[in-house]
């Protein structure tokens, strides 16, 4: 009889665990890994952390028995630092998914860290199309855009509208090289040509010599295969050199509303960009953007921020439906059916992990046409997901079954 209290205690514990009426609280931890202090910080940074927290809060309001924890770290645009943080998160801190990850070199490194583990990479801001091409993984999805979509959307549009001869100014990293490669393919396929390309260091300050090279090329279109502060500097310095007065078109293959606002409409006017999201597209984008701005110092959200929100929210819904935090199982659930997303519209996750959705072609407004600080862009075209993104069988992804011979 001495052991009776202990036996009763064990029995009661077993009853609590096994009782179908007492649901066990689930939890999931997501780490936002991005540039918090460098050239991409305005487009992602703190705003991406805010977007992830908004996604977690909105999810938990609907599912109060599911706890979501958001943590964050700065990868400093260094692949080794980003990979080290991701490895510690997965191995020691029990992080279930790494989100955001602007900077393609860092994204590709983290992609290898999570491969073969139970953790995921939700690459909403890493742009290299190789993530869902030759380096695709059952642990990775790529949500917002990629270099193929950005280059092909703008390239096809401008070549069809008279921009036949191109010159690229590209950052000397995985992102810039991918955009030049992917842009060149569509320009040539559409009947255009590439006069040349020059690689520049990331976070550069003086672009004078590169701009003069572009000017002397005689190109109809000067394309910036850059991002963040590098794009802003290029926009401003190209204007200072008077290149627009020569009747050229300027295209920024991977830019955001923050870049345009920081450059100023007077110098960025007429710039062609492509985005999967703009705050003023529709009622849903305006409503979410207002919520974001209230929490983020009256800042308008970028496509990076919207991508973090939508991808994290979709991942949480899939984890709930899958009944597990195991990344390959969650991602298989994501791929099962189309997603009706408030910010990106209909989204399909392909077998290679690429999220397919609309891509919009936008033109920077003249100062006289703007009704406010963030009224920056007008839509001049749109491509549906299957039109905008690389065909599934052309990426070299090992997860894609080869076409069957009839």
DOZA-392362 format. One line per field, with one value per residue: x, y, z of N, C-alpha, C in turn; residue in one letter; residue number from 1. Coordinates in steps of 0.02 Angstrom, whole numbers, plus 50000, padded with zeros to 5 digits. Layout:
# DOZA-392362
n.x: X,...
n.y: Y,...
n.z: Z,...
ca.x: X,...
ca.y: Y,...
ca.z: Z,...
c.x: X,...
c.y: Y,...
c.z: Z,...
residu: a,...
num: NUM,...
//
This chain:
# DOZA-392362
n.x: 50041,50108,50153,50042,49997,50095,50072,49941,49968,50045,49950,49853,49927,49949,49817,49789,49874,49829,49695,49566,49495,49575,49671,49838,49950,50024,50182,50291,50444,50513,50644,50696,50807,50912,50975,51014,51078,51146,51158,51035,50946,50843,50746,50713,50761,50719,50584,50548,50551,50448,50342,50343,50307,50179,50116,50125,50048,49921,49893,49890,49781,49676,49705,49721,49779,49899,50062,50171,50335,50442,50604,50756,50900,51054,51130,51234,51265,51355,51400,51457,51433,51292,51262,51317,51238,51113,51141,51166,51041,50959,51021,51042,50949,50825,50751,50622,50601,50686,50671,50649,50797,50872,50997,51078,51190,51198,51073,51085,51184,51119,51019,51088,51122,50999,50957,50910,50879,50757,50712,50658,50689,50619,50623,50596,50654,50780,50851,50909,50880,50930,50901,50781,50813,50952,50997,50889,50782,50696,50672,50653,50566,50532,50476,50439,50499,50614,50775,50758,50621,50614,50705,50655,50524,50536,50628,50564,50453,50512,50592,50493,50438,50526,50653,50788,50928,51040,51125,51209,51231,51297,51296,51439,51411,51318,51184,51187,51253,51166,51053,51101,51132,51003,50928,50992,50959,50820,50814,50886,50809,50693,50725,50815,50976,51131,51239,51342,51412,51449,51530,51509,51570,51481,51383,51439,51506,51544,51500,51541,51635,51580,51455,51490,51545,51429,51359,51436,51413,51304,51180,51003,50933,50980,51017,50999,51066,51056,51033,50944,51039,51137,51066,50996,51102,51149,51038,51030,51160,51166,51071,51133,51236,51167,51112,50981,50939,50979,50884,50872,50809,50788,50805,50769,50806,50784,50712,50633,50491,50547,50675,50644,50578,50681,50770,50700,50568,50596,50719,50705,50598,50508,50581,50583,50517,50493,50374,50301,50211,50128,50089,49973,49893,49766,49614,49642,49784,49804,49740,49815,49940,49919,49903,50032,50111,50072,50137,50268,50341,50273,50313,50301,50261,50378,50398,50476,50442,50304,50315,50377,50276,50169,50227,50267,50144,50076,50157,50138,50001,50009,50089,50004,49901,49973,50004,50126,50292,50393,50494,50501,50377,50286,50310,50274,50137,50108,50122,50014,49891,49819,49848,49754,49800,49802,49885,49964,49878,49810,49913,50027,50124,50255,50325,50464,50479,50458,50359,50219,50149,50066,50165,50201,50224,50293,50298,50393,50317,50292,50338,50231,50120,50105,50017,50055,50180,50209,50149,50200,50212,50149,50049,50097,50093,50064,50108,50051,50077,50124,50174,50270,50369,50508,50492,50442,50514,50637,50730,50820,50798,50810,50700,50597,50502,50558,50491,50378,50409,50310
n.y: 49939,50057,50107,50153,50294,50337,50253,50289,50421,50403,50341,50440,50536,50468,50461,50596,50623,50536,50561,50600,50716,50815,50917,50919,51054,51122,51175,51284,51341,51478,51550,51708,51753,51873,52023,52138,52257,52303,52332,52279,52297,52393,52349,52226,52166,52234,52253,52133,52046,52099,52070,51930,51908,51962,51869,51755,51796,51817,51688,51620,51679,51617,51488,51455,51356,51326,51365,51489,51536,51670,51707,51801,51846,51921,51898,51966,51972,51871,51714,51611,51652,51659,51523,51465,51519,51465,51329,51317,51357,51252,51134,51157,51249,51207,51257,51259,51307,51411,51575,51703,51766,51858,51886,51791,51704,51675,51616,51500,51434,51410,51330,51210,51179,51145,51040,50871,50872,50895,51022,51174,51281,51431,51521,51672,51789,51763,51762,51688,51585,51459,51398,51330,51259,51180,51159,51119,51063,50947,51010,51144,51293,51423,51582,51725,51788,51760,51760,51721,51746,51886,51939,51888,51936,52078,52084,52023,52109,52237,52214,52184,52308,52391,52398,52340,52322,52285,52326,52269,52314,52239,52166,52088,51949,51799,51833,51943,51883,51780,51852,51917,51807,51744,51850,51876,51763,51774,51895,51872,51767,51835,51913,52015,52089,52080,52201,52205,52177,52221,52183,52233,52279,52226,52337,52456,52622,52717,52730,52781,52746,52627,52667,52750,52657,52586,52687,52711,52598,52606,52552,52519,52491,52504,52397,52366,52246,52224,52258,52335,52457,52470,52478,52598,52692,52678,52721,52857,52906,52879,52968,53087,53088,53114,53017,52983,53082,53045,52968,52837,52684,52635,52495,52410,52262,52198,52274,52381,52466,52543,52570,52649,52758,52807,52848,52949,53023,53114,53080,52944,52929,52848,52731,52555,52420,52258,52170,52056,52100,52247,52383,52453,52378,52316,52300,52209,52209,52342,52350,52259,52319,52440,52396,52343,52460,52535,52469,52476,52599,52688,52647,52593,52429,52320,52207,52107,52106,52076,51951,51876,51878,51810,51686,51630,51622,51532,51421,51390,51356,51241,51160,51140,51068,50957,50895,50884,50947,50914,50954,50907,50840,50943,51027,50944,50943,51077,51076,51008,51069,51217,51382,51509,51661,51813,51920,51886,51827,51688,51549,51425,51291,51217,51053,51074,51163,51296,51439,51487,51628,51783,51907,52076,52211,52366,52545,52685,52829,52998,53145,53236,53156,53084,53050,53049,53005,52866,52836,52779,52700,52642,52519,52432,52314,52134,51969,51804,51670,51545,51603,51692,51627,51512,51372,51214,51099,51145,51183,51092,51023,50894,50841,50841,50744,50670,50703,50583,50469,50448
n.z: 50000,50019,49898,49836,49819,49727,49618,49586,49547,49432,49352,49339,49268,49148,49105,49082,48975,48878,48862,48750,48758,48808,48732,48675,48687,48545,48479,48386,48319,48237,48148,48098,47981,47927,47843,47954,47967,47856,47676,47634,47734,47750,47662,47712,47854,48012,47980,47918,48026,48101,48012,48014,48147,48145,48062,48143,48254,48195,48153,48278,48338,48272,48305,48454,48533,48482,48492,48433,48411,48375,48326,48294,48191,48132,47980,47921,47788,47754,47703,47781,47912,47913,47887,48000,48104,48068,48081,48219,48267,48220,48271,48410,48463,48428,48320,48201,48073,47957,47907,47780,47739,47644,47519,47412,47417,47554,47570,47489,47562,47685,47639,47617,47747,47810,47733,47733,47867,47999,47988,47903,47761,47730,47606,47577,47532,47477,47319,47213,47076,47076,47195,47186,47080,47022,47152,47227,47362,47470,47588,47570,47523,47404,47402,47368,47250,47113,47030,46898,46871,46898,46804,46682,46676,46668,46562,46450,46435,46408,46293,46201,46194,46128,46187,46140,46148,46277,46432,46574,46744,46877,47041,47112,47151,47199,47177,47083,46973,46942,46900,46785,46704,46693,46642,46519,46445,46420,46352,46234,46184,46157,46052,46071,46118,46211,46257,46347,46512,46681,46833,47000,47165,47312,47413,47370,47343,47245,47083,46964,46858,46812,46768,46663,46576,46544,46480,46366,46294,46211,46236,46235,46350,46516,46640,46811,46901,47043,47220,47358,47448,47349,47229,47250,47253,47122,47046,47084,47048,46913,46866,46898,46805,46693,46608,46577,46495,46373,46318,46360,46434,46601,46704,46852,46917,47036,47146,47270,47348,47450,47401,47291,47352,47432,47334,47270,47178,47078,47022,47001,46918,46790,46794,46771,46857,46936,47032,47151,47238,47290,47392,47359,47274,47288,47389,47494,47501,47535,47661,47741,47732,47797,47929,47949,47935,48046,48148,48111,48114,48027,47903,47734,47679,47599,47458,47508,47644,47639,47581,47682,47781,47713,47676,47798,47863,47778,47795,47930,47930,47852,47933,48040,47975,47933,48052,48113,48146,48063,47931,47790,47783,47811,47702,47597,47622,47594,47458,47411,47377,47297,47365,47438,47449,47541,47506,47395,47308,47215,47247,47202,47257,47183,47136,47142,47244,47217,47234,47145,47072,47029,46941,46938,46824,46847,46845,46890,46956,46898,46992,46995,46980,47093,47244,47374,47500,47486,47368,47234,47118,46959,46883,46740,46675,46687,46731,46737,46858,46792,46676,46722,46797,46791,46683,46748,46710,46670,46763,46817,46936,47052,47113,47027,46921,46771,46607,46539,46409,46267
ca.x: 50000,50149,50163,49978,49996,50137,50037,49885,49995,50063,49888,49821,49967,49934,49750,49791,49907,49793,49625,49553,49463,49624,49717,49905,49970,50081,50223,50338,50490,50536,50697,50702,50878,50918,51022,50984,51117,51182,51123,50968,50909,50781,50696,50696,50780,50669,50518,50533,50537,50380,50296,50339,50269,50109,50091,50117,49992,49859,49882,49873,49712,49632,49723,49752,49815,49961,50108,50222,50389,50483,50668,50788,50972,51083,51182,51287,51280,51411,51373,51480,51397,51223,51259,51332,51178,51061,51160,51155,50969,50930,51051,51041,50893,50764,50713,50589,50606,50724,50633,50674,50863,50897,51066,51075,51244,51178,51016,51110,51220,51070,50985,51126,51119,50936,50946,50917,50858,50685,50699,50644,50708,50565,50663,50552,50692,50837,50825,50939,50835,50961,50872,50731,50841,50999,51007,50824,50782,50630,50667,50654,50521,50553,50409,50422,50521,50682,50810,50728,50558,50627,50738,50613,50465,50557,50661,50514,50412,50549,50612,50433,50422,50579,50718,50820,50999,51044,51189,51197,51276,51276,51338,51484,51393,51273,51124,51199,51270,51105,51009,51129,51122,50932,50905,51020,50924,50755,50826,50904,50751,50641,50749,50860,51047,51164,51301,51395,51395,51505,51517,51532,51569,51421,51388,51486,51487,51559,51485,51555,51668,51534,51402,51520,51549,51361,51341,51473,51391,51250,51123,50937,50912,51031,50984,51033,51059,51080,50978,50954,51076,51173,51019,50983,51160,51151,50984,51049,51219,51150,51036,51183,51274,51123,51101,50911,50930,50997,50827,50877,50765,50823,50767,50798,50779,50766,50708,50573,50465,50595,50728,50616,50565,50746,50800,50662,50534,50625,50774,50686,50542,50513,50615,50541,50533,50443,50359,50243,50167,50133,50040,49913,49865,49695,49591,49677,49852,49801,49722,49872,49994,49903,49920,50105,50138,50058,50185,50336,50363,50240,50347,50261,50294,50407,50380,50511,50401,50242,50333,50388,50211,50129,50259,50264,50073,50061,50194,50104,49940,50028,50112,49943,49867,50015,50006,50196,50338,50443,50492,50479,50306,50250,50316,50230,50068,50104,50119,49955,49834,49830,49839,49721,49836,49775,49932,49992,49826,49818,49982,50039,50192,50272,50368,50533,50477,50446,50291,50199,50097,50074,50218,50177,50272,50275,50338,50395,50277,50319,50319,50165,50067,50104,49971,50082,50248,50216,50114,50261,50214,50089,50054,50096,50085,50062,50116,50028,50130,50156,50210,50323,50421,50541,50456,50462,50561,50698,50774,50868,50784,50806,50634,50548,50504,50567,50431,50375,50408,50251
ca.y: 50000,50117,50132,50171,50363,50343,50218,50332,50479,50382,50327,50504,50566,50433,50480,50664,50623,50497,50580,50637,50780,50863,50923,50941,51116,51115,51235,51285,51398,51502,51599,51754,51765,51922,52078,52186,52318,52317,52363,52252,52301,52432,52309,52168,52187,52236,52246,52062,52016,52121,52033,51861,51910,51972,51805,51711,51820,51804,51616,51599,51701,51565,51423,51475,51300,51316,51419,51505,51579,51700,51735,51834,51856,51958,51857,52012,51959,51825,51647,51569,51673,51636,51450,51450,51534,51416,51264,51321,51358,51186,51082,51171,51290,51173,51297,51215,51335,51473,51614,51765,51754,51894,51872,51724,51662,51651,51571,51436,51401,51385,51275,51149,51164,51112,50980,50808,50879,50904,51094,51200,51349,51468,51573,51723,51845,51740,51768,51646,51533,51394,51369,51282,51228,51126,51148,51111,51018,50936,51050,51215,51326,51490,51610,51791,51797,51735,51798,51704,51783,51958,51955,51872,51979,52143,52076,52011,52169,52292,52197,52191,52379,52430,52396,52283,52315,52291,52324,52254,52330,52186,52153,52031,51895,51750,51867,51980,51838,51743,51897,51927,51744,51733,51904,51867,51710,51797,51950,51841,51728,51882,51949,52069,52072,52107,52235,52192,52175,52234,52163,52284,52253,52239,52393,52503,52693,52757,52691,52824,52711,52577,52703,52773,52598,52572,52741,52703,52536,52621,52510,52550,52478,52492,52358,52360,52179,52240,52263,52377,52520,52472,52503,52669,52730,52676,52764,52926,52926,52879,53030,53141,53087,53134,52963,52982,53132,53013,52929,52767,52656,52604,52441,52382,52194,52174,52333,52385,52533,52579,52594,52704,52815,52835,52880,53009,53017,53159,53045,52875,52932,52809,52667,52496,52368,52205,52152,52012,52133,52319,52397,52484,52337,52300,52313,52166,52233,52406,52338,52230,52369,52488,52362,52340,52527,52555,52437,52482,52669,52717,52624,52551,52364,52299,52139,52063,52101,52039,51881,51844,51866,51759,51620,51604,51605,51471,51365,51373,51321,51174,51122,51120,51016,50897,50863,50875,51001,50885,50999,50877,50825,51007,51052,50901,50968,51141,51063,50968,51107,51289,51424,51573,51706,51881,51968,51864,51797,51615,51527,51353,51270,51164,51000,51098,51209,51364,51466,51517,51679,51839,51956,52139,52258,52431,52602,52738,52886,53066,53178,53269,53105,53052,53079,53044,52980,52798,52828,52782,52657,52626,52454,52435,52246,52080,51901,51753,51628,51502,51645,51731,51587,51463,51309,51164,51049,51177,51204,51041,51002,50821,50822,50843,50684,50686,50687,50514,50461,50413
ca.z: 50000,50020,49831,49806,49794,49668,49564,49567,49512,49364,49315,49322,49216,49086,49085,49055,48911,48828,48856,48688,48772,48830,48676,48692,48653,48499,48473,48331,48325,48172,48152,48042,47971,47873,47849,48001,47974,47795,47619,47624,47797,47742,47625,47753,47921,48067,47952,47907,48091,48116,47969,48039,48210,48126,48037,48201,48294,48158,48156,48346,48352,48246,48336,48517,48564,48444,48510,48384,48436,48323,48347,48237,48193,48076,47947,47901,47717,47750,47699,47837,47973,47906,47894,48070,48144,48052,48109,48291,48278,48207,48313,48481,48486,48407,48272,48153,48006,47949,47859,47749,47710,47586,47500,47382,47442,47620,47560,47464,47617,47733,47604,47629,47819,47829,47692,47769,47937,48008,47985,47836,47740,47698,47575,47548,47504,47438,47252,47162,47050,47088,47255,47165,47019,47034,47224,47260,47420,47500,47649,47552,47476,47385,47400,47343,47181,47102,46978,46833,46864,46895,46741,46624,46674,46641,46497,46397,46427,46377,46224,46159,46189,46096,46221,46108,46165,46349,46467,46644,46800,46923,47099,47101,47197,47170,47154,47021,46919,46923,46862,46718,46668,46677,46599,46453,46410,46394,46304,46170,46160,46134,45993,46090,46125,46270,46236,46395,46584,46726,46902,47048,47233,47352,47459,47339,47350,47185,47022,46906,46802,46786,46732,46600,46533,46520,46435,46303,46260,46164,46251,46244,46419,46566,46692,46874,46932,47110,47268,47417,47443,47286,47178,47264,47231,47049,47021,47095,47012,46841,46853,46902,46743,46638,46560,46556,46442,46310,46296,46380,46485,46657,46736,46913,46915,47103,47188,47311,47359,47491,47358,47250,47396,47453,47276,47253,47114,47028,46988,46984,46871,46728,46807,46766,46906,46940,47101,47160,47287,47300,47445,47333,47220,47299,47457,47542,47509,47571,47731,47777,47733,47849,47992,47953,47945,48115,48192,48085,48108,47968,47842,47689,47672,47536,47438,47555,47706,47622,47569,47747,47812,47678,47677,47867,47877,47741,47826,47993,47912,47829,47991,48076,47936,47930,48117,48132,48127,48019,47873,47727,47786,47806,47634,47556,47632,47558,47386,47394,47350,47290,47425,47424,47493,47539,47479,47331,47267,47210,47249,47196,47272,47136,47163,47155,47300,47193,47239,47082,47081,46981,46945,46909,46796,46875,46823,46941,46937,46899,47055,46989,46980,47158,47292,47442,47507,47462,47304,47195,47060,46921,46851,46666,46649,46735,46705,46784,46883,46742,46628,46753,46827,46749,46676,46798,46684,46645,46817,46837,47004,47059,47140,46972,46880,46700,46567,46515,46336,46243
c.x: 50042,50156,50099,49976,50037,50103,49979,49910,50013,50002,49854,49859,49953,49865,49750,49822,49864,49721,49612,49522,49511,49678,49785,49923,50031,50120,50270,50381,50518,50588,50700,50775,50886,50973,50990,51021,51153,51138,51052,50922,50844,50726,50673,50704,50725,50598,50499,50518,50466,50328,50288,50298,50194,50078,50078,50056,49925,49842,49859,49804,49662,49644,49758,49789,49881,50007,50161,50272,50431,50547,50702,50863,50995,51138,51240,51309,51341,51385,51395,51445,51325,51216,51271,51272,51125,51078,51149,51080,50940,50955,51041,50977,50825,50719,50686,50594,50645,50690,50671,50738,50876,50972,51069,51130,51227,51121,51039,51147,51171,51030,51021,51126,51056,50923,50958,50900,50782,50665,50691,50679,50648,50597,50619,50591,50755,50815,50854,50891,50865,50932,50819,50750,50888,51013,50942,50827,50711,50619,50658,50596,50547,50491,50401,50438,50586,50712,50781,50665,50570,50657,50692,50552,50483,50586,50612,50473,50450,50572,50552,50413,50482,50647,50758,50892,51009,51117,51173,51252,51253,51324,51378,51470,51343,51210,51135,51213,51209,51059,51035,51118,51049,50904,50930,50981,50858,50764,50842,50846,50697,50664,50794,50932,51075,51231,51358,51369,51458,51484,51547,51529,51503,51435,51440,51461,51493,51550,51504,51583,51621,51478,51428,51528,51481,51341,51374,51452,51339,51188,51058,50914,50974,50997,51028,51018,51088,51020,50996,50991,51115,51128,51005,51041,51164,51098,51005,51108,51209,51114,51086,51224,51232,51107,51029,50899,50946,50941,50829,50822,50807,50777,50805,50766,50757,50764,50641,50550,50512,50650,50705,50607,50630,50780,50767,50631,50566,50682,50754,50629,50555,50549,50565,50564,50480,50435,50301,50191,50181,50076,49974,49880,49790,49676,49629,49749,49854,49785,49781,49929,49982,49919,49995,50134,50128,50111,50257,50351,50336,50275,50298,50297,50322,50381,50416,50468,50337,50257,50346,50321,50175,50161,50257,50192,50055,50096,50161,50039,49955,50053,50053,49909,49906,50018,50076,50235,50393,50440,50472,50405,50264,50252,50277,50157,50058,50093,50055,49900,49852,49814,49806,49749,49810,49820,49959,49940,49834,49892,49984,50111,50208,50316,50439,50537,50465,50373,50275,50141,50109,50137,50195,50235,50249,50323,50335,50361,50318,50299,50250,50107,50059,50058,49995,50150,50257,50177,50167,50256,50146,50100,50049,50090,50083,50072,50089,50086,50163,50194,50273,50382,50447,50499,50485,50517,50627,50748,50827,50858,50775,50739,50580,50556,50513,50505,50435,50372,50347,50271
c.y: 50063,50148,50156,50243,50370,50310,50259,50392,50461,50370,50391,50539,50534,50452,50549,50665,50590,50520,50621,50705,50835,50869,50949,51004,51104,51180,51227,51347,51415,51557,51642,51774,51813,51973,52131,52252,52340,52343,52338,52261,52341,52392,52248,52187,52181,52226,52174,52026,52035,52081,51961,51858,51920,51907,51757,51731,51805,51730,51594,51624,51649,51498,51436,51418,51285,51376,51427,51553,51604,51727,51764,51840,51890,51915,51899,52002,51916,51754,51604,51587,51650,51562,51430,51463,51482,51348,51263,51319,51288,51135,51094,51205,51263,51219,51251,51241,51400,51512,51676,51752,51790,51884,51799,51678,51633,51601,51502,51398,51372,51327,51209,51130,51125,51049,50917,50812,50882,50978,51116,51265,51378,51529,51623,51778,51825,51731,51721,51591,51464,51360,51317,51251,51172,51112,51138,51057,51007,50977,51125,51235,51396,51529,51672,51801,51758,51772,51782,51745,51858,51977,51943,51917,52047,52136,52067,52074,52224,52276,52204,52264,52421,52428,52335,52269,52332,52293,52315,52283,52285,52181,52088,51978,51849,51782,51901,51935,51799,51788,51910,51865,51735,51788,51897,51816,51734,51853,51921,51802,51773,51924,52008,52045,52105,52136,52221,52191,52189,52215,52214,52254,52270,52297,52444,52575,52732,52713,52728,52786,52659,52609,52727,52716,52582,52624,52731,52642,52549,52580,52551,52546,52467,52459,52352,52291,52182,52240,52312,52442,52526,52500,52577,52712,52733,52722,52838,52947,52924,52943,53089,53145,53103,53080,52961,53030,53103,52966,52856,52748,52624,52552,52417,52313,52169,52234,52335,52457,52574,52609,52654,52766,52848,52871,52946,53003,53060,53125,52974,52873,52891,52742,52610,52445,52314,52185,52101,52044,52208,52339,52422,52443,52327,52313,52272,52190,52299,52395,52309,52281,52422,52459,52361,52408,52553,52528,52451,52554,52703,52699,52583,52485,52353,52230,52088,52052,52061,51966,51844,51829,51808,51690,51589,51582,51539,51411,51343,51335,51249,51131,51097,51062,50951,50860,50851,50937,50977,50920,50964,50860,50889,51032,51008,50924,51034,51130,51028,51007,51181,51326,51489,51624,51778,51929,51950,51832,51721,51596,51451,51339,51209,51110,51023,51147,51281,51382,51504,51565,51735,51880,52018,52180,52328,52485,52656,52801,52951,53098,53209,53220,53072,53089,53075,53010,52911,52784,52835,52749,52653,52559,52462,52366,52195,52014,51853,51708,51583,51541,51675,51689,51533,51399,51255,51118,51079,51196,51154,51017,50926,50796,50818,50780,50703,50667,50616,50514,50421,50355
c.z: 50000,49951,49798,49781,49729,49608,49539,49526,49440,49322,49295,49267,49149,49060,49053,48985,48857,48817,48793,48700,48793,48777,48700,48653,48609,48497,48413,48337,48255,48182,48090,48036,47913,47886,47893,48002,47910,47739,47607,47684,47791,47708,47664,47826,47973,48040,47938,47972,48112,48076,47994,48104,48195,48101,48095,48242,48260,48159,48225,48367,48328,48280,48402,48553,48530,48457,48455,48414,48378,48354,48285,48247,48129,48044,47919,47828,47707,47755,47759,47902,47970,47916,47967,48115,48132,48083,48185,48307,48272,48258,48388,48505,48462,48364,48218,48082,48008,47893,47836,47711,47645,47579,47478,47407,47510,47613,47536,47518,47668,47704,47617,47703,47836,47789,47735,47843,47940,48006,47912,47825,47703,47666,47540,47513,47467,47366,47200,47140,47058,47150,47238,47097,47039,47108,47262,47314,47444,47563,47634,47508,47463,47366,47356,47269,47172,47043,46909,46821,46856,46827,46681,46619,46643,46571,46441,46383,46388,46306,46178,46150,46167,46129,46199,46133,46239,46373,46542,46689,46857,46982,47088,47154,47162,47142,47087,46962,46895,46881,46792,46675,46646,46632,46528,46412,46381,46343,46236,46141,46132,46075,46009,46094,46188,46249,46284,46466,46624,46796,46950,47119,47268,47399,47435,47346,47285,47123,46958,46847,46771,46745,46665,46551,46502,46468,46366,46264,46207,46176,46255,46316,46461,46625,46753,46904,47002,47157,47323,47403,47378,47231,47188,47238,47155,47018,47026,47052,46937,46821,46852,46838,46682,46588,46535,46499,46373,46285,46314,46430,46539,46689,46797,46924,46984,47151,47223,47316,47403,47449,47317,47293,47417,47396,47260,47184,47059,46990,46966,46934,46808,46737,46804,46817,46902,47013,47103,47207,47286,47346,47417,47276,47227,47372,47509,47554,47548,47645,47770,47783,47787,47918,48002,47969,48016,48163,48172,48066,48045,47903,47799,47680,47602,47518,47483,47617,47693,47612,47634,47780,47778,47682,47747,47883,47841,47772,47891,47979,47890,47886,48032,48040,47935,47996,48143,48113,48080,47951,47808,47725,47778,47734,47585,47561,47594,47483,47364,47359,47343,47355,47403,47472,47485,47501,47410,47285,47266,47205,47244,47212,47228,47169,47178,47213,47281,47201,47176,47094,47030,46995,46907,46882,46815,46851,46876,46915,46934,46965,47052,46993,47048,47207,47364,47442,47476,47399,47249,47126,47025,46885,46775,46635,46704,46698,46758,46804,46831,46689,46658,46777,46780,46743,46721,46773,46660,46700,46838,46908,47006,47085,47086,46929,46806,46661,46539,46439,46315,46196
residu: x,x,x,x,x,x,x,x,x,x,x,x,x,x,x,x,x,x,x,x,x,x,x,x,x,x,x,x,x,x,x,x,x,x,x,x,x,x,x,x,x,x,x,x,x,x,x,x,x,x,x,x,x,x,x,x,x,x,x,x,x,x,x,x,x,x,x,x,x,x,x,x,x,x,x,x,x,x,x,x,x,x,x,x,x,x,x,x,x,x,x,x,x,x,x,x,x,x,x,x,x,x,x,x,x,x,x,x,x,x,x,x,x,x,x,x,x,x,x,x,x,x,x,x,x,x,x,x,x,x,x,x,x,x,x,x,x,x,x,x,x,x,x,x,x,x,x,x,x,x,x,x,x,x,x,x,x,x,x,x,x,x,x,x,x,x,x,x,x,x,x,x,x,x,x,x,x,x,x,x,x,x,x,x,x,x,x,x,x,x,x,x,x,x,x,x,x,x,x,x,x,x,x,x,x,x,x,x,x,x,x,x,x,x,x,x,x,x,x,x,x,x,x,x,x,x,x,x,x,x,x,x,x,x,x,x,x,x,x,x,x,x,x,x,x,x,x,x,x,x,x,x,x,x,x,x,x,x,x,x,x,x,x,x,x,x,x,x,x,x,x,x,x,x,x,x,x,x,x,x,x,x,x,x,x,x,x,x,x,x,x,x,x,x,x,x,x,x,x,x,x,x,x,x,x,x,x,x,x,x,x,x,x,x,x,x,x,x,x,x,x,x,x,x,x,x,x,x,x,x,x,x,x,x,x,x,x,x,x,x,x,x,x,x,x,x,x,x,x,x,x,x,x,x,x,x,x,x,x,x,x,x,x,x,x,x,x,x,x,x,x,x,x,x,x,x,x,x,x,x,x,x,x,x,x,x,x,x,x,x,x,x,x,x,x,x,x,x,x,x,x,x,x,x,x,x
num: 1,2,3,4,5,6,7,8,9,10,11,12,13,14,15,16,17,18,19,20,21,22,23,24,25,26,27,28,29,30,31,32,33,34,35,36,37,38,39,40,41,42,43,44,45,46,47,48,49,50,51,52,53,54,55,56,57,58,59,60,61,62,63,64,65,66,67,68,69,70,71,72,73,74,75,76,77,78,79,80,81,82,83,84,85,86,87,88,89,90,91,92,93,94,95,96,97,98,99,100,101,102,103,104,105,106,107,108,109,110,111,112,113,114,115,116,117,118,119,120,121,122,123,124,125,126,127,128,129,130,131,132,133,134,135,136,137,138,139,140,141,142,143,144,145,146,147,148,149,150,151,152,153,154,155,156,157,158,159,160,161,162,163,164,165,166,167,168,169,170,171,172,173,174,175,176,177,178,179,180,181,182,183,184,185,186,187,188,189,190,191,192,193,194,195,196,197,198,199,200,201,202,203,204,205,206,207,208,209,210,211,212,213,214,215,216,217,218,219,220,221,222,223,224,225,226,227,228,229,230,231,232,233,234,235,236,237,238,239,240,241,242,243,244,245,246,247,248,249,250,251,252,253,254,255,256,257,258,259,260,261,262,263,264,265,266,267,268,269,270,271,272,273,274,275,276,277,278,279,280,281,282,283,284,285,286,287,288,289,290,291,292,293,294,295,296,297,298,299,300,301,302,303,304,305,306,307,308,309,310,311,312,313,314,315,316,317,318,319,320,321,322,323,324,325,326,327,328,329,330,331,332,333,334,335,336,337,338,339,340,341,342,343,344,345,346,347,348,349,350,351,352,353,354,355,356,357,358,359,360,361,362,363,364,365,366,367,368,369,370,371,372,373,374,375,376,377,378,379,380,381,382,383,384,385,386,387,388,389,390,391,392,393,394,395,396,397,398,399,400,401,402,403,404,405,406
//
